[in-house]
Amino acid sequence: MPIITGSKSDAEYDVVIVGSGAGGGQMAYTLTLAGLKCVMLEAGRAYNPDVETSMFQRPDQTPLLGVATPDKQMGFTDATIDGGWEVPGEPYTQASTKPEEHFWWWRPRMLGGRTNHWGRISLRNGPYDFKPRSRDGFGFDWPIRYADLDPYYTRVEMLIGVYGSNEGLENTPNSPPGVLLPPPKGRAAELYLQKHAKKLGIPVISIHRAVLTRPLDADTIPARLHPGNPWAQRIVADSMRRRAACFWATDCHRGCNIRANYQSTTVHLPPALETGNLEIVPNAHAREVTLGRDGKANGVLYIDKKTGQEARVKGKVVVLAASSGESVRILLNSKSAQFPRGLANHSGLVGKYIMDSVGASVSGQIPALENLPPHNEDGAGGPHLYIPWWLYREQLGGKFNFARGYHVEFGGSRGMPGGRSPLPDDLARGTYGTKYKEEARRFFGSQVGYTCRGEMIPNENSFAELDPQVKDRWGIPVLRWHWRWSDQELNMVDHATKTFAAMIGAMGGKVRSRQDRSSRDAIEPGGKVIHEVGGALMGADARNSVCNGWSQTWDVKNLFLSDAAPFPSNSDKNPTLTIMALAWRTADYIVEQARKGNL
């Protein structure tokens, strides 16, 4: 694997890519298979999931029983090896002293970024999601349509492998026949909800997740992805054959050394590296994008974390794919006489309109699920079924006091038990010995939890800027976050929590969460869902956007953003699949424009 130090980099590359996650990985994959020479800067260390995952340890075998620690903020079995909401030496600040106005910023410092530990939920944005302002008058429209991204969604699904079903529901797009892998059967708690949710008119269907339920068809898919390029087809086919189907071993958040789920480190980067057109520089903390006298980007200035020394890499094109917040930080720190407020910021909108997904949860206990026979329902390491937003027409008709929707993710059933008690204290009260064991067997698997993932409408009070005083350990100004949920999101949470209570009631269960919490108390903090998008919005006019519909900055034509920073909205669908589809589309555009000499 050509992992290099900065001192061994070439004099100049066709493309410099900052970031190695979903956007950066997809960009590297597409560009290198098209023949462009690329260098990738990764702020964290190199990571090889083939040898570094903990996927075969039972929960009771893990250090501290897998609980979170300052250096493993989602627990021992989370694949994030460095980083989290707090990164030593790389702080961020809050503009407000009010906890409800704080933003939690997750930053993995490792090759592959967030793709190593994400939930693999891979939902397409629908037609409404690209034109939300035209539909309800709030927020911003995208300058592109669903039809523009549809073929790229299909390519990404075929490449990474996504299971699921086509249900033909409103604004929940189908994939072409034969593209999706067979979905796994629902677990007991999922199937029981599916049965009883019908009473409430709520659809429960197979979710789409980037996990292989059978091996990919390496004999036909590569030719569909790269027609007319037998060299690329061979490389991709070889990579696909090294991936095995999931056999329900352990939670996908641990990473996967059989490559059954999608990670940039196992799907995008191996074929990109196999081309010989990609070099990766780890521990490269990007400081700023540099400009030439012609006003075009000509490289990236970064800090070598191992030596603390400043280094530079040059390229004909620069792609920022470091995550929304990181790309904003780099742009704002890239100041010059031409761009005194930060690079590509003539509009003044860099850092503005940051969004996250709306999250709120309710738990319950279902008597009908008590005393189930012992069985293993670990499954595909995440949900098999989910609830898409189902009330588009009622919402458009003005029946609700919020304009956008949410989908529902849920957990329950008999997953592999950990080393801690599976029995909540109140259910175990007064028991010990044999009686305690009997109660544990009775209640284990009967507890359920429902979580909304809702759309946040962009607002002027949620943005990031440079802190005027605080710097990181290398003297680089850090981000200061401003955050505020609007009544739109708070009202959505109120609807969601009441719906979850009704679902639990329809199953004959009892809500175990506090039911007297206000929406402001129930809603997750900004950033907690780790779906931040925006900060460099794409649009149709340079006066009120940072990028055009190709994720190309208006002010610097050879500078592109390939993470979620260009998102003008954040639908209820998880953003990763859209990040990859946009990145593939942008990469094709870069190849075309480079061949024409336009960059």
N, C-alpha and C positions, 0 to 999 in steps of 0.2 A: 504494500500500500504506500503510495508516494506521499507520506506525511513528511513535510520538510520544515526546516527552520527558515526564518525570514532571510537569513544571510545567503541561503541557497536558491532564492527565487530568481526567476528570469528577469531580464532587463525590462520586458514589457509583455503583457498578455493581451489577448483579444478582449477578455472580460474579467473584471475583478468582482467577485461575489462576496458580500459580507453576510455571514450567517449560513448555517448548514441544516436548518430544519425543513419544514414542509416547503416553503417558498424557495429557499436557497438550494435544497436538494433537488427539487423539480427543475429549477433553472439550470443547475449543473448537468443534470441528466440530459435535458433537451439540447443544450448548447454543445456539449462535448460529443454527443452522438451525431450532431450536424457538422462536426469537424472544427469547432472553435476551441482555441486554447484558453483555459480558464484557471484562475487561482481562487481559492476559497479561504477567507479569513474566519476563523472560529475563536470566539472569546474564551472558550473553555478548553479543557484538555481533550486529547484524542480518546475515543471510547470504542471498544469492540464488543458488541453484545454477544458474539459467539462464545466468548470466554468470561464475560463479566456479569452475566445475569445470575439471579438467585432463584430461578424459576422452579427448581426441584426441592427446595426446602419447604417442609410443612410450616404453617404459621407458628406452631408451638416450638419449632426448632430455631426460630430467628432470634437474634439478640434483642433483649428487652421485650420479647414477644411482639416485635415489630412496631412498638410505639414511636411517636415522633420525637426527635431530638433536635437541638439547634443546627446540627450539620446534616440531618436527614429529616427535613421538615414535613414530609408525608410518610415517614416511617421507613424502617430498614429495607423493606421489600420494594419501595418505589425505585424506579430505574434512574432517577436523578442522582447522579453521583457527586455533583458539586452544584451549589446554587440553591435557589428557593426564593421565598419572599424576602429574605435577608441574605446579602452576599458580603462577606467580610471585605472591608476596604472599598466597597462600591455602594455607598449609601444612596438613598433618595430621601426627599423631604416632603412634608405636607404643608400646604398653605394655611390650613385651618387647624385649630386646636380641638375641634369637635370630632369625636371618633366616627360619627356617621358621615363625615365629609372627607374621610381618609381613603386613599386608594392603595390596595395591596398589589404590589408589582412582583410577579413571579419571573425569575430569570434563571433558567438552567444554564450552567456553565459547563457544557460538554458537547462533543460532536453529535449532531442530530437534534440538539435542542429539545423542545417540548415533544417532538414526535416519539421520543423514547418512552414517555410515561402517559401519554394522552389516552382518552377513553375510546379512541378509534371510531367514534360515531361519525358517520359520513353521509350527511343529508344534503341533497341538492337544494340551493335556493330555488324558489319558484318564480314564475313571471311577476307576481305581485311584489316580490322582494326586491326586484330591480327598479320598480317604479312606485315606491311607496307614497311619495308626495302627490303624484298624480292621482292616486287612489283615495287618500284621506286628508291631504293638505298639510301633513306634518313632515318635518325633516327634509331630506334631499333625495332626488332621483339619481340613479346611476346613469352615466352617459352611454351605457351599453344595455342590451336586452338579454333576456334569458336565451333567446335563439343564438346569440353570439357566443355564449359559453357552453351551450348544450353539447356540442361535439367534443369539447375539452373535458367536460364532466365524464363523458363516456370513455375517453382515452385514459383518464386517471383511474376510473373504476376498473378498467381492464388491466392496467399495469399493476395497481396495488392489491387488487382482489377485494371485492366488497360483497358481503352476503346481504340478502334481503329479498323482499318481494315487491311486485308492482301492484298497487291497490287502486290506482286511478282516482285518488282523492284530490280535492280542490287545492291547488297551489302546492301539491306534494308530488313533484314530477316522477313519472316512470322513467326507467332506463330502457334502452332498446332490448328486445328479446335476446336472451342468452348472455347478457353482460353480467348480471348479478349472479353470485354463487348461491347455492341453496341455503336458506336460512335454517338455523337449528330450531328444534321444537321448543316451545315455551316451557319454562319451569312451572312447578305446581302453583306457586303464588301468582305468576304471570297469567296462567291459564284461568285461574279462579277469578282474577280481576277481569279478564276478557269476557268471561261468562256474565258477570254481574254488572259490568259497566254498560252493557246493552240496555239495562233498565233506565240508565241516565242519558242514553243517546250518545255515548262516548265510544269512539272506535279505538280498539286496541289491536295493533298490527305488528308485523315483523319490523324491527328496526334495521337500518343499514349500518354495518360496521365493517371496518377494514381488517377482517380476519378470514383466513382461508379455511373454508369448510371442505374443500377438496383441492387437489393440486391444480395450479393454473395450466391452461392448455398452451404449453410452450411451442407447440408445432404450428399453431395458427395465429395466436394473438400478436406476436412480434411483427408479422407481415402487415397486420391491420394498423399497428401503431406507427410503423416506419415503412410505408410502401416505397418501393424503388430503392431501398437502402439495405442490401443484403448484409453488409458489414455490421450495421446497427442491429439488424434482426438476429444475427448470430450471437452477438454479445448479450442482448436482452434475453434470448431463449436460454442461454447458458445460466444466466442469473436466475431466471424463473425456475429452472430445474433444480436449483439449490434450495428452493423453498419447499417445506413440507406442510401438509395440512395440519390444522390444529387438532390435538387429541385431548383437549380440556385439562391440561396439566395444572396450570396455575394462573393467577390474575395477570392480565395483559400489562398492567402497570409495572410489572417487574422487568419488562423487556422480554424478548423471545429469541433464544439461541437456535431455534429451528426455523426462524424467519417466517413463521406462520402469520404473524400480524404485520401491519405496515409500520416500519420505522424508516426514516431517511437513511439510517446507517445500514440497513439490510436490503432496501429496495432501490433507492435512488443512487446512493453513492457507489455501491459495488460496480454496476455497469459503467457509470461515469468514470471511475478510476480505471476500469479495464480498457477504456479507449486510449489511455495514455495522454489524454488531453486535459486532465485535471490534476492539480497539485493542491494540497491542503496545508495551511499554516495554522496549527492550533495555538492556544494561549496568545492570541493576537487581539488585543482590546482596541477596537477601532476608535480613533479620536476624531478624525475629520476627513471629508472628501476634498481632495486638492483640485485646483483649477489651473488650466493653462492660460496663456495670454489671449487665446482665441475664445475664452469664456466657456470652454468645454471641460468636463471632468477629465482628469488625466491620471487619477490614482487615489489611493487611500493612505493616510498617515495613521499608524497604529503604535501601540505600546507592546513590546515583547514582555509578557508577564514573567517570564523566566529570568530575564536580565534587567528588567525595568527600563530598558533603552527604547528610544523612539526609532521606528523603522518606517519604511515607505515601500509600497508596491505600486507599479504603474500599469495602466490598462487603457485600451481604446474606448471601453464602455465600463461604467460602474453600475452595479446592481446592489441596492441595499435590501437585505432580506433578514434583518436581525431581530425582528418582532416590531410591532408598532411603536412601542415606547423607545426601544433602542434606536430605531431608525430616526425617530424624532430627535433623540439626544444627539445623534451624529450630525444631522442636518443643522440643528441650532448651534452646535459648536463649530460648524464649518463657516466661519465668518471671514469676510474679505471686504475690500473697498466696494466691490460690485454688489455684495450681499451682506450688508452690515447687520441685518437681523437674522442671519442664518441662510444657508444655501437653499436655492429654489423657493425663496420666501417673499417674493415681491407681492404676493397676495396678502401676506401677513397671517396666513392660515396654518402654517406648520405648527403642529402641536395642538391645534384646536379640534374640538368635537371628538374627543376620545369616548369610546363606548365599551361596555362589557355586557355580558348576558345577565339577565335578571334571574336571580336564584332565590328560592324559598322552599322549605321542606316541611312535611308533616309525617309523623310516624303513627303506627297503629298496631293492634294485636287482633288476630283473626282466629276465633275459636275453632272454625272449621278446618284450620290447618294444624291443629294440635294433634299430637300422637301419630304423626305420619310415620310409616315404616322407614327404617334407616336406609338412606340412599344418598348418593353424591350428586348434587346439582350445581357444581362449580360452573359447568358449561364453558362458554366461549370467553370467559374472563370479563364479562360485562353484560349489559342487558340483551335479551333475545327479542323482547317485545317493547313497544313504547306507544305513547298516545301522541299523534300529530295534532296540531291546532285544528279544531273541527268547527269553529264558530265564525268563519269568515263572513258569511251572509248576514248573520244576526249582528255582528259587529259593524259591518258597513251600514246596516240599517239603523244604527244609533242606539242599540239596546244596551251598550256598555259604556262606562265612563273611562275607558282606555281604548286606544286606537290600534294597538298591535297585539299579536298573539304569543302564545307559549306552547312548547311541547312538554310532555311529561316523561321523565325517566324514573325507573323504580327498581327497588331491590327487595329481596325476601327469599324464602325457601331455604333449603338445607345446603348451604355452601360448606366447604371444609371448615370445621371449627378451629379456632385458634387456641392458644394456651390459656386464655382467660375464660372466665365463666360465661357460658352462653345464656345465662339466666339473669335478667334484671333483678336488682336487689328487692324491689317491692313484690315481685312474683315469687321470690324465694323466702320471704319473711317467715320466720318461725320454723323453718325446715333445716334438717341436717342429716348426714349419713345417707341411708337408703332412700328416705323420703326425698331428700334434696336431689339425688340422682334421678328419681322418678319424675320429679317436677322439671328437671332440666331436659329430659327426653320428651316430656309432654309439650313444653313451650318452644323448644328449639325448632326454628323454621316457621313459626307462626307469627313472627313479627315482620312487619312490612314498612317500607318507607317510600314516599313519593316526593319528587323534586321537580319544580318547574325550571325550564330554561327559556326565558322570554326575551322578546325584542326590546331593547332600549332605544328610545328616540333621541338622536343627538341633541345636546343642549349647550348653550354658551358657557355654562358653569362647570363643565367637565373638560379639562384640558391640562396640558403639561407645558412647563416653561423651564428655563434654566434658573437654578437657584443663584442669586447674586453673590452669595458668600461661600456656600459649602462646595467643596471639591472632593473628588475621590483620591485614593492614595497616590495617583499619578499626576495630581494637580488639574484634572479635567473637571469643569463645572458639571454638577449632577442635576437631575430633573427634580423639579418641585411640582407636586401634583395638586390640582384642584378637582373636587368631585362633588356632585350633587345629583341624587335621584330626583326626578320630577314626580308630580302627582300621577302622571301616566303609568309609571312603573309601580308606584305604591298601590294604585288602584288595581293593577294587574295582580299583584301579590295577594291582595284581599280576595279577589276572585279565585285565584289558584288554591289558596289554603282552604277556602270554603268548599271548593270542588273536591279536594282531596278528602276532607272530612265526610263529604257525601259518598264518595267512593268506598271509604272504609265502612260507613254505615250500610251501604247496599250489600256488602259482603257479610253483614252481621257482626262486624268487629267494633272495636272501641278505639277512639283516638287516644294516643298516649302523649302527644305533644301538648304544650300549653295552648289553650284555645283563647286565652284572653290577651294574647300579644297583639300589639298594633302592627300595622303593615311596616312601619319604620323599624320596629324591633325584629320582625320576621325576615325582612329582606337581607340577603347576604351583602357584605361590604363590597364596594366597587373593587374589581380586580380579583375577588376571591374565587370566581368561577374560572379565571385564567383564560378568558376569551377577549382580551382587550383588542379592539380594532380602532381604526381611524387615526387622525393626527396629521394626515397628508391627503386629504380627500381628492378623489378623481371627479372630474366634472367636464362640462362642455364648454366652459369659458374660463380663460386664464385669470380673469379678475376675481373669481370666487371659488377657485379650486387650486390645488397644487399639481395634480397630474391630469393627463388626458385619459381617454378610455383604454389606452395601451399601458397604463401605469408609468408613463413617460412624463417626467417633470416638464412643465411648460417652459421654465426658465433655462434649463440645461438639457439639451436634446439627447445627450448620450448618458443621462442619469435616469435610472429606472428604480422603482420600488416594487419589491416582489414578496412582501409579506402582507399583513392585513391593514397596513397604514393607509392605503388608498380607499378603503371601504367607506362609502358615503352613508351606509346603514349597517346595522348588525341584526339580521333577521333572527328568528328563534332557532334556525338551523345552526348547528355548530360550524365554525368558520373554516376548519382545516381543509375540507374538500374544495371549497371555493378558492382558498389560497392557492392550492395546487393547480386547479383549472386555470385560474388567472395567470399563474406563473408560466404554464405551458404555452398559453396564448401569447403572452408577452415575449417569451423566448423565441417563438416562431417569428414574431414581428422583428425582434432584434436580428435574427439570422437574415431575414429578407432585406431589412434596411442596411445591414452591413454589406451584403452582396451588391447592393445598389450604390454603396459609397455615401449613404446619407447620414452616417453617424460619425 
